Amino acid sequence: MSSLSCRTATAIAVILILVWGIATSLWTPQPGHSDGHREAAIGWLRDVAIRFDDDNLSTVRDGIIQAIDGATVVTIGEVTHGTHECHALRQAIVQAAVAATGGATVVLEAPPHEVQAIDAYVRGGEGTAAEASRQLGSWIWWTEEFAGLVEWLRTLHLDGKRIRVLGMDVGVPHASAECIRRLAQSGLNTEAPRIEEHLPAILSWLEADPSSRAASQDMQVAAHCQALKEALRTADQETQEGCDHESLLISRLCANSLLHHVAIRTSDPSAISRDRTMAENVLLIAQHETVDVPVLVWAHNLHASTTEIDGWRSMGSWLRGSLGHGLVTVGSTTHAGRFNAVLLNARNQATALTDVELPSAHPEGFEASFHEVPGSFFVDLRDLPPGSKPADWFGAARPLRTIGATYGPTRPEDTLLTASIRDLFDLLFHLDSTSATRFLATRETLSTNAPIAVVNPGFERGLTGWVLSGTEPERYSLEAVPREDASGRCAVLSSSSSQGGSGNIKQAIAAADVRGTTVRLSASLRTSGVEEWAGLWLVALSSSGMLAMNTMSDSPVRGDHPWTDVEILLEIPESAKTLMLGLSLYGRGTVWIDDVVLEAAGEHPQDDA
């Protein structure tokens, strides 16, 4: 054989060896990814997981007691904000905490000033659980399931258990400031003058036109906020007789909310974390408790977990950094069923609040494998044997559904988080089949003579009666400001974030007097730098969901516009219980609103037949 032939043969042999090596490496099962690892994980679950019925978790109480023993904070995640079975999960964990320690501090993913109504009722106040639930600003709490939990918590308290309910989410700045003002005016502590000193400057800054604020004013208001926070901390440390420490705690939580909003307006909004503020509030609550009972935080899976994505950290991640093993994270998953959510269209616009069928579980995701166990189960993921095939499988990044208050059925892939579930949660509840929550009859008490009246339509009382919400409310600011072209005030909704989402200003009223008629919603709008769109919307709701809706999505306001009168019409079905009305801003920009009017526009046109 010639030397050339030898060199050729050698080269071919080397190539074949390389190809064989690459093919072998691709074929060789990797830890946590092979069918053998998956089957081992399913087998481990079948051996150690505790089974339960979705509405009766009594069989797992002892397991929960053991799993949360010694925890300072337990974050309890829900797979969606509109899942019926998650409320039984919450109740089971509260029951376990009460059995072990004699009480629990329940913390809701809601603003502190709103949750005061829930806490007052639970601790023996007047009214009903449904009425207290309606004081919260989001539809996720307006359900029979949540009202039932509130009534049950009240029963525990009246039975001598130490139960308290607080909120930790970011609230509307004016409402937070008003909560602090009420405390200062009560004169229960020596720091009241200092508190009163800083609030007016903060409120004045919030009410000013954002475009007219100077950098020096931003620095001054940040200093006022820090001084206010310090004054409240000092007041809370006072021990003189008559000092209302419970109200002081709520005021300190509200002060953190104010600081959050000021930071959004004076810094890059994308760098401001709602989850960090929620974590700071949870830590403050835990530090404030004088009774040795756990703090149980009810929130969405994403907030409750220890997720870290591209520099963003969840509430649970921030808490883990402060508490270490004093934090126990609880997650929930589901394979199939239904849930309530606000539907988004292809343009990311809200269209309806209704129950939705869950998208199919990802075939390579965790939920599809959990379905093979089968049934609903509870498991402590900290019990995974280190270095084992099940531990490798749970430790691998896999698709996991995460659905919040909104859902875009045209883009179900947007609801998937790819992560290691072992890194997200300590404890896991798998709800194999779920159903949607059941809405309370109405947001307001119905009356046959209820007027078509919008609360505070001209914003002369600030933001009283109005609520900030949306798909990304933490990226939006809502304020009541003086009108430059006329006397009186208006509201301004704005965002400088380019990361998408929407912000809403809304309120709900009874529909009793307008059933079977057409109503007109009108208002004056002004816009500046609106990149996507802004517009009014009106929704008719029954006790089971949305019946009808109209928005300005077909004739939106964009860019820069002076004050302009706009209106929309909606036919109200006979079965309507509640009307929800408001203004939406999608994306970056600023929109002002004033002179909101809701009025009857006539009966429905009758069919000739």
CORNOR-V497141 format. One record per residue. N is the residue number from 0. RES is the residue in one small letter. PSI is psi in whole degrees, 0 to 359 (none if undefined). Layout:
# CORNOR-V497141
n=N res=RES psi=PSI
n=N res=RES psi=PSI
This chain:
# CORNOR-V497141
n=0 res=m psi=136
n=1 res=s psi=161
n=2 res=s psi=326
n=3 res=l psi=316
n=4 res=s psi=323
n=5 res=c psi=317
n=6 res=r psi=321
n=7 res=t psi=315
n=8 res=a psi=320
n=9 res=t psi=317
n=10 res=a psi=317
n=11 res=i psi=319
n=12 res=a psi=318
n=13 res=v psi=316
n=14 res=i psi=316
n=15 res=l psi=321
n=16 res=i psi=317
n=17 res=l psi=315
n=18 res=v psi=317
n=19 res=w psi=320
n=20 res=g psi=317
n=21 res=i psi=314
n=22 res=a psi=320
n=23 res=t psi=319
n=24 res=s psi=325
n=25 res=l psi=326
n=26 res=w psi=327
n=27 res=t psi=125
n=28 res=p psi=132
n=29 res=q psi=151
n=30 res=p psi=131
n=31 res=g psi=359
n=32 res=h psi=341
n=33 res=s psi=162
n=34 res=d psi=327
n=35 res=g psi=320
n=36 res=h psi=320
n=37 res=r psi=314
n=38 res=e psi=324
n=39 res=a psi=321
n=40 res=a psi=316
n=41 res=i psi=319
n=42 res=g psi=321
n=43 res=w psi=317
n=44 res=l psi=317
n=45 res=r psi=330
n=46 res=d psi=320
n=47 res=v psi=337
n=48 res=a psi=147
n=49 res=i psi=124
n=50 res=r psi=154
n=51 res=f psi=161
n=52 res=d psi=144
n=53 res=d psi=328
n=54 res=d psi=7
n=55 res=n psi=98
n=56 res=l psi=22
n=57 res=s psi=333
n=58 res=t psi=342
n=59 res=v psi=6
n=60 res=r psi=313
n=61 res=d psi=322
n=62 res=g psi=322
n=63 res=i psi=316
n=64 res=i psi=315
n=65 res=q psi=320
n=66 res=a psi=328
n=67 res=i psi=7
n=68 res=d psi=128
n=69 res=g psi=358
n=70 res=a psi=138
n=71 res=t psi=317
n=72 res=v psi=137
n=73 res=v psi=117
n=74 res=t psi=129
n=75 res=i psi=106
n=76 res=g psi=144
n=77 res=e psi=142
n=78 res=v psi=326
n=79 res=t psi=166
n=80 res=h psi=354
n=81 res=g psi=36
n=82 res=t psi=122
n=83 res=h psi=312
n=84 res=e psi=339
n=85 res=c psi=336
n=86 res=h psi=325
n=87 res=a psi=325
n=88 res=l psi=313
n=89 res=r psi=316
n=90 res=q psi=320
n=91 res=a psi=321
n=92 res=i psi=322
n=93 res=v psi=317
n=94 res=q psi=317
n=95 res=a psi=318
n=96 res=a psi=317
n=97 res=v psi=320
n=98 res=a psi=326
n=99 res=a psi=326
n=100 res=t psi=351
n=101 res=g psi=5
n=102 res=g psi=183
n=103 res=a psi=147
n=104 res=t psi=113
n=105 res=v psi=129
n=106 res=v psi=126
n=107 res=l psi=151
n=108 res=e psi=69
n=109 res=a psi=157
n=110 res=p psi=144
n=111 res=p psi=319
n=112 res=h psi=332
n=113 res=e psi=324
n=114 res=v psi=349
n=115 res=q psi=324
n=116 res=a psi=322
n=117 res=i psi=313
n=118 res=d psi=319
n=119 res=a psi=318
n=120 res=y psi=316
n=121 res=v psi=324
n=122 res=r psi=29
n=123 res=g psi=10
n=124 res=g psi=172
n=125 res=e psi=171
n=126 res=g psi=204
n=127 res=t psi=164
n=128 res=a psi=323
n=129 res=a psi=318
n=130 res=e psi=320
n=131 res=a psi=320
n=132 res=s psi=326
n=133 res=r psi=349
n=134 res=q psi=344
n=135 res=l psi=147
n=136 res=g psi=352
n=137 res=s psi=147
n=138 res=w psi=339
n=139 res=i psi=341
n=140 res=w psi=352
n=141 res=w psi=55
n=142 res=t psi=156
n=143 res=e psi=324
n=144 res=e psi=314
n=145 res=f psi=317
n=146 res=a psi=323
n=147 res=g psi=321
n=148 res=l psi=320
n=149 res=v psi=316
n=150 res=e psi=320
n=151 res=w psi=320
n=152 res=l psi=322
n=153 res=r psi=319
n=154 res=t psi=318
n=155 res=l psi=315
n=156 res=h psi=314
n=157 res=l psi=341
n=158 res=d psi=7
n=159 res=g psi=3
n=160 res=k psi=150
n=161 res=r psi=97
n=162 res=i psi=133
n=163 res=r psi=146
n=164 res=v psi=127
n=165 res=l psi=165
n=166 res=g psi=152
n=167 res=m psi=0
n=168 res=d psi=166
n=169 res=v psi=130
n=170 res=g psi=175
n=171 res=v psi=132
n=172 res=p psi=319
n=173 res=h psi=322
n=174 res=a psi=321
n=175 res=s psi=317
n=176 res=a psi=321
n=177 res=e psi=323
n=178 res=c psi=317
n=179 res=i psi=320
n=180 res=r psi=318
n=181 res=r psi=320
n=182 res=l psi=313
n=183 res=a psi=320
n=184 res=q psi=341
n=185 res=s psi=340
n=186 res=g psi=35
n=187 res=l psi=356
n=188 res=n psi=164
n=189 res=t psi=348
n=190 res=e psi=359
n=191 res=a psi=317
n=192 res=p psi=321
n=193 res=r psi=321
n=194 res=i psi=314
n=195 res=e psi=332
n=196 res=e psi=320
n=197 res=h psi=332
n=198 res=l psi=313
n=199 res=p psi=320
n=200 res=a psi=320
n=201 res=i psi=315
n=202 res=l psi=320
n=203 res=s psi=319
n=204 res=w psi=319
n=205 res=l psi=327
n=206 res=e psi=345
n=207 res=a psi=153
n=208 res=d psi=124
n=209 res=p psi=328
n=210 res=s psi=344
n=211 res=s psi=2
n=212 res=r psi=135
n=213 res=a psi=157
n=214 res=a psi=324
n=215 res=s psi=324
n=216 res=q psi=322
n=217 res=d psi=318
n=218 res=m psi=321
n=219 res=q psi=317
n=220 res=v psi=326
n=221 res=a psi=321
n=222 res=a psi=320
n=223 res=h psi=318
n=224 res=c psi=317
n=225 res=q psi=320
n=226 res=a psi=321
n=227 res=l psi=316
n=228 res=k psi=319
n=229 res=e psi=321
n=230 res=a psi=319
n=231 res=l psi=321
n=232 res=r psi=316
n=233 res=t psi=316
n=234 res=a psi=322
n=235 res=d psi=335
n=236 res=q psi=349
n=237 res=e psi=146
n=238 res=t psi=12
n=239 res=q psi=155
n=240 res=e psi=136
n=241 res=g psi=355
n=242 res=c psi=123
n=243 res=d psi=88
n=244 res=h psi=331
n=245 res=e psi=316
n=246 res=s psi=325
n=247 res=l psi=321
n=248 res=l psi=313
n=249 res=i psi=321
n=250 res=s psi=322
n=251 res=r psi=323
n=252 res=l psi=317
n=253 res=c psi=326
n=254 res=a psi=321
n=255 res=n psi=323
n=256 res=s psi=317
n=257 res=l psi=316
n=258 res=l psi=322
n=259 res=h psi=313
n=260 res=h psi=321
n=261 res=v psi=319
n=262 res=a psi=322
n=263 res=i psi=321
n=264 res=r psi=340
n=265 res=t psi=358
n=266 res=s psi=183
n=267 res=d psi=116
n=268 res=p psi=328
n=269 res=s psi=342
n=270 res=a psi=353
n=271 res=i psi=129
n=272 res=s psi=117
n=273 res=r psi=321
n=274 res=d psi=325
n=275 res=r psi=319
n=276 res=t psi=318
n=277 res=m psi=319
n=278 res=a psi=318
n=279 res=e psi=322
n=280 res=n psi=320
n=281 res=v psi=317
n=282 res=l psi=320
n=283 res=l psi=318
n=284 res=i psi=315
n=285 res=a psi=320
n=286 res=q psi=334
n=287 res=h psi=337
n=288 res=e psi=129
n=289 res=t psi=350
n=290 res=v psi=139
n=291 res=d psi=72
n=292 res=v psi=151
n=293 res=p psi=153
n=294 res=v psi=117
n=295 res=l psi=114
n=296 res=v psi=119
n=297 res=w psi=116
n=298 res=a psi=177
n=299 res=h psi=155
n=300 res=n psi=315
n=301 res=l psi=322
n=302 res=h psi=321
n=303 res=a psi=334
n=304 res=s psi=177
n=305 res=t psi=44
n=306 res=t psi=139
n=307 res=e psi=117
n=308 res=i psi=117
n=309 res=d psi=45
n=310 res=g psi=343
n=311 res=w psi=139
n=312 res=r psi=137
n=313 res=s psi=168
n=314 res=m psi=315
n=315 res=g psi=324
n=316 res=s psi=315
n=317 res=w psi=319
n=318 res=l psi=321
n=319 res=r psi=321
n=320 res=g psi=332
n=321 res=s psi=324
n=322 res=l psi=342
n=323 res=g psi=231
n=324 res=h psi=359
n=325 res=g psi=351
n=326 res=l psi=135
n=327 res=v psi=124
n=328 res=t psi=134
n=329 res=v psi=127
n=330 res=g psi=162
n=331 res=s psi=146
n=332 res=t psi=165
n=333 res=t psi=155
n=334 res=h psi=318
n=335 res=a psi=166
n=336 res=g psi=207
n=337 res=r psi=162
n=338 res=f psi=162
n=339 res=n psi=142
n=340 res=a psi=163
n=341 res=v psi=119
n=342 res=l psi=140
n=343 res=l psi=141
n=344 res=n psi=187
n=345 res=a psi=338
n=346 res=r psi=14
n=347 res=n psi=31
n=348 res=q psi=139
n=349 res=a psi=134
n=350 res=t psi=327
n=351 res=a psi=150
n=352 res=l psi=111
n=353 res=t psi=175
n=354 res=d psi=145
n=355 res=v psi=148
n=356 res=e psi=134
n=357 res=l psi=139
n=358 res=p psi=157
n=359 res=s psi=142
n=360 res=a psi=141
n=361 res=h psi=130
n=362 res=p psi=334
n=363 res=e psi=7
n=364 res=g psi=177
n=365 res=f psi=317
n=366 res=e psi=323
n=367 res=a psi=322
n=368 res=s psi=321
n=369 res=f psi=329
n=370 res=h psi=337
n=371 res=e psi=359
n=372 res=v psi=315
n=373 res=p psi=192
n=374 res=g psi=184
n=375 res=s psi=143
n=376 res=f psi=163
n=377 res=f psi=138
n=378 res=v psi=146
n=379 res=d psi=108
n=380 res=l psi=346
n=381 res=r psi=348
n=382 res=d psi=359
n=383 res=l psi=130
n=384 res=p psi=122
n=385 res=p psi=136
n=386 res=g psi=2
n=387 res=s psi=167
n=388 res=k psi=316
n=389 res=p psi=319
n=390 res=a psi=320
n=391 res=d psi=319
n=392 res=w psi=314
n=393 res=f psi=334
n=394 res=g psi=350
n=395 res=a psi=150
n=396 res=a psi=123
n=397 res=r psi=159
n=398 res=p psi=139
n=399 res=l psi=129
n=400 res=r psi=140
n=401 res=t psi=104
n=402 res=i psi=125
n=403 res=g psi=226
n=404 res=a psi=345
n=405 res=t psi=159
n=406 res=y psi=129
n=407 res=g psi=97
n=408 res=p psi=341
n=409 res=t psi=346
n=410 res=r psi=64
n=411 res=p psi=339
n=412 res=e psi=338
n=413 res=d psi=347
n=414 res=t psi=3
n=415 res=l psi=132
n=416 res=l psi=125
n=417 res=t psi=113
n=418 res=a psi=169
n=419 res=s psi=118
n=420 res=i psi=334
n=421 res=r psi=330
n=422 res=d psi=342
n=423 res=l psi=319
n=424 res=f psi=148
n=425 res=d psi=317
n=426 res=l psi=148
n=427 res=l psi=130
n=428 res=f psi=120
n=429 res=h psi=118
n=430 res=l psi=103
n=431 res=d psi=324
n=432 res=s psi=133
n=433 res=t psi=167
n=434 res=s psi=166
n=435 res=a psi=151
n=436 res=t psi=161
n=437 res=r psi=123
n=438 res=f psi=147
n=439 res=l psi=161
n=440 res=a psi=321
n=441 res=t psi=156
n=442 res=r psi=329
n=443 res=e psi=160
n=444 res=t psi=126
n=445 res=l psi=148
n=446 res=s psi=142
n=447 res=t psi=342
n=448 res=n psi=21
n=449 res=a psi=126
n=450 res=p psi=159
n=451 res=i psi=80
n=452 res=a psi=128
n=453 res=v psi=130
n=454 res=v psi=128
n=455 res=n psi=56
n=456 res=p psi=336
n=457 res=g psi=7
n=458 res=f psi=26
n=459 res=e psi=340
n=460 res=r psi=36
n=461 res=g psi=231
n=462 res=l psi=18
n=463 res=t psi=129
n=464 res=g psi=348
n=465 res=w psi=150
n=466 res=v psi=139
n=467 res=l psi=129
n=468 res=s psi=200
n=469 res=g psi=182
n=470 res=t psi=332
n=471 res=e psi=62
n=472 res=p psi=334
n=473 res=e psi=344
n=474 res=r psi=3
n=475 res=y psi=148
n=476 res=s psi=146
n=477 res=l psi=127
n=478 res=e psi=157
n=479 res=a psi=126
n=480 res=v psi=158
n=481 res=p psi=144
n=482 res=r psi=135
n=483 res=e psi=332
n=484 res=d psi=359
n=485 res=a psi=170
n=486 res=s psi=163
n=487 res=g psi=194
n=488 res=r psi=171
n=489 res=c psi=175
n=490 res=a psi=147
n=491 res=v psi=128
n=492 res=l psi=125
n=493 res=s psi=160
n=494 res=s psi=138
n=495 res=s psi=11
n=496 res=s psi=139
n=497 res=s psi=13
n=498 res=q psi=14
n=499 res=g psi=195
n=500 res=g psi=185
n=501 res=s psi=156
n=502 res=g psi=143
n=503 res=n psi=148
n=504 res=i psi=127
n=505 res=k psi=165
n=506 res=q psi=164
n=507 res=a psi=145
n=508 res=i psi=164
n=509 res=a psi=147
n=510 res=a psi=5
n=511 res=a psi=319
n=512 res=d psi=354
n=513 res=v psi=9
n=514 res=r psi=136
n=515 res=g psi=9
n=516 res=t psi=174
n=517 res=t psi=134
n=518 res=v psi=155
n=519 res=r psi=127
n=520 res=l psi=123
n=521 res=s psi=158
n=522 res=a psi=167
n=523 res=s psi=131
n=524 res=l psi=148
n=525 res=r psi=141
n=526 res=t psi=156
n=527 res=s psi=120
n=528 res=g psi=29
n=529 res=v psi=112
n=530 res=e psi=324
n=531 res=e psi=274
n=532 res=w psi=163
n=533 res=a psi=153
n=534 res=g psi=166
n=535 res=l psi=160
n=536 res=w psi=155
n=537 res=l psi=132
n=538 res=v psi=138
n=539 res=a psi=129
n=540 res=l psi=146
n=541 res=s psi=185
n=542 res=s psi=344
n=543 res=s psi=0
n=544 res=g psi=195
n=545 res=m psi=137
n=546 res=l psi=320
n=547 res=a psi=153
n=548 res=m psi=144
n=549 res=n psi=143
n=550 res=t psi=175
n=551 res=m psi=23
n=552 res=s psi=335
n=553 res=d psi=342
n=554 res=s psi=60
n=555 res=p psi=165
n=556 res=v psi=127
n=557 res=r psi=163
n=558 res=g psi=222
n=559 res=d psi=124
n=560 res=h psi=141
n=561 res=p psi=179
n=562 res=w psi=126
n=563 res=t psi=138
n=564 res=d psi=131
n=565 res=v psi=161
n=566 res=e psi=158
n=567 res=i psi=157
n=568 res=l psi=152
n=569 res=l psi=132
n=570 res=e psi=126
n=571 res=i psi=117
n=572 res=p psi=157
n=573 res=e psi=333
n=574 res=s psi=4
n=575 res=a psi=139
n=576 res=k psi=325
n=577 res=t psi=145
n=578 res=l psi=132
n=579 res=m psi=127
n=580 res=l psi=154
n=581 res=g psi=189
n=582 res=l psi=135
n=583 res=s psi=144
n=584 res=l psi=122
n=585 res=y psi=125
n=586 res=g psi=200
n=587 res=r psi=147
n=588 res=g psi=185
n=589 res=t psi=136
n=590 res=v psi=133
n=591 res=w psi=146
n=592 res=i psi=143
n=593 res=d psi=164
n=594 res=d psi=56
n=595 res=v psi=129
n=596 res=v psi=132
n=597 res=l psi=123
n=598 res=e psi=156
n=599 res=a psi=138
n=600 res=a psi=9
n=601 res=g psi=168
n=602 res=e psi=163
n=603 res=h psi=141
n=604 res=p psi=133
n=605 res=q psi=142
n=606 res=d psi=141
n=607 res=d psi=329
n=608 res=a psi=none
